Amino acid sequence: MSTTETHRDGFIAGFLRNSANCSFRTSAGEVGFVDLVNELSEDVFGITIRRHKQQLFECPFVSIIDCRGSMVSARYFTKWHQIAHLLTLTDQLRLVFVERSTAL
């Protein structure tokens, strides 16, 4: 699993346009990234996406950790939370994981 942290607005759009990350583009067939900008809303701390068109040397999962504003204090927990999903779920259930904040 590869992990990317977003610390500012507009990072995701730039991340998807960056030539170094061109395999993440939706034009490359990665449909999990189509609505990524909207998926990372105010109540989402992180998201893990299974890639379907990765190269042999690339990770099959990509986690985007939202570190904007007050979410920066939860980035370490969120990163490990996303890793725990991959460690505990069966292969059939490993599609897309979204961690949302909830009122306790």
C-alpha positions as CSV (number, residue, x, y, z in Angstrom):
1,M,0.0,0.0,0.0
2,S,1.3,3.4,-0.8
3,T,0.2,6.4,1.2
4,T,-0.2,10.1,0.3
5,E,-1.1,12.9,2.7
6,T,-3.0,15.9,1.5
7,H,-2.3,19.1,3.5
8,R,-4.0,21.8,1.3
9,D,-7.1,22.3,-0.9
10,G,-6.4,21.5,-4.5
11,F,-3.8,18.9,-3.7
12,I,-5.8,16.0,-5.1
13,A,-6.4,17.6,-8.5
14,G,-2.7,18.4,-8.7
15,F,-1.8,14.9,-7.6
16,L,-3.9,13.4,-10.3
17,R,-2.4,15.7,-13.0
18,N,1.2,15.2,-11.8
19,S,3.2,13.3,-14.5
20,A,5.0,11.2,-11.8
21,N,1.5,9.9,-10.8
22,C,0.2,9.5,-14.3
23,S,-0.9,5.9,-13.7
24,F,-3.5,7.2,-11.1
25,R,-5.3,9.1,-13.8
26,T,-8.8,8.0,-14.7
27,S,-7.8,8.1,-18.3
28,A,-5.4,5.2,-17.4
29,G,-8.5,3.2,-16.4
30,E,-8.3,3.8,-12.6
31,V,-12.0,4.4,-11.9
32,G,-11.5,4.5,-8.1
33,F,-10.0,8.0,-8.5
34,V,-12.9,9.5,-10.5
35,D,-14.7,11.2,-7.6
36,L,-11.7,11.5,-5.2
37,V,-12.0,15.2,-4.8
38,N,-15.6,14.9,-3.6
39,E,-14.9,11.7,-1.6
40,L,-12.6,13.6,0.7
41,S,-15.3,15.7,2.3
42,E,-15.3,17.3,5.8
43,D,-16.2,14.1,7.6
44,V,-13.7,11.8,5.8
45,F,-10.3,11.4,7.3
46,G,-8.9,8.9,4.8
47,I,-9.7,6.7,1.9
48,T,-8.0,3.5,0.6
49,I,-8.6,2.6,-3.0
50,R,-7.8,-0.7,-4.8
51,R,-6.1,-0.1,-8.1
52,H,-7.0,-2.2,-11.1
53,K,-4.5,-1.0,-13.7
54,Q,-1.2,-0.8,-11.8
55,Q,2.1,-1.9,-13.2
56,L,3.8,-5.0,-11.7
57,F,6.1,-2.9,-9.5
58,E,3.3,-0.6,-8.2
59,C,1.2,-1.1,-5.0
60,P,-2.3,-2.5,-5.5
61,F,-3.7,-0.1,-2.9
62,V,-3.4,3.6,-2.5
63,S,-4.4,5.5,0.7
64,I,-5.1,9.2,0.7
65,I,-4.9,10.7,4.2
66,D,-6.6,14.1,4.6
67,C,-4.5,16.3,6.8
68,R,-6.2,19.6,6.1
69,G,-7.2,21.8,9.0
70,S,-8.0,20.0,12.2
71,M,-7.6,16.6,10.6
72,V,-3.8,16.9,10.7
73,S,-3.8,15.7,14.4
74,A,-5.4,12.4,13.4
75,R,-3.1,11.6,10.4
76,Y,-1.0,9.0,12.2
77,F,-4.1,7.2,13.5
78,T,-5.9,7.4,10.1
79,K,-2.9,6.0,8.3
80,W,-2.8,2.9,10.6
81,H,-6.5,2.6,10.5
82,Q,-6.4,2.3,6.7
83,I,-3.6,-0.3,7.1
84,A,-5.7,-2.3,9.6
85,H,-8.5,-2.5,7.0
86,L,-6.1,-4.3,4.6
87,L,-4.8,-6.6,7.3
88,T,-8.2,-7.7,8.7
89,L,-10.5,-7.9,5.7
90,T,-10.8,-10.7,3.3
91,D,-9.7,-10.2,-0.4
92,Q,-13.4,-10.0,-1.5
93,L,-14.1,-7.1,0.9
94,R,-11.0,-5.1,0.0
95,L,-12.6,-2.6,-2.4
96,V,-12.7,1.0,-1.1
97,F,-12.5,2.1,2.5
98,V,-13.6,5.5,3.8
99,E,-13.1,6.6,7.3
100,R,-15.7,9.2,8.4
101,S,-15.8,11.1,11.6
102,T,-18.8,10.4,13.8
103,A,-20.2,12.2,16.8
104,L,-19.8,10.2,20.0
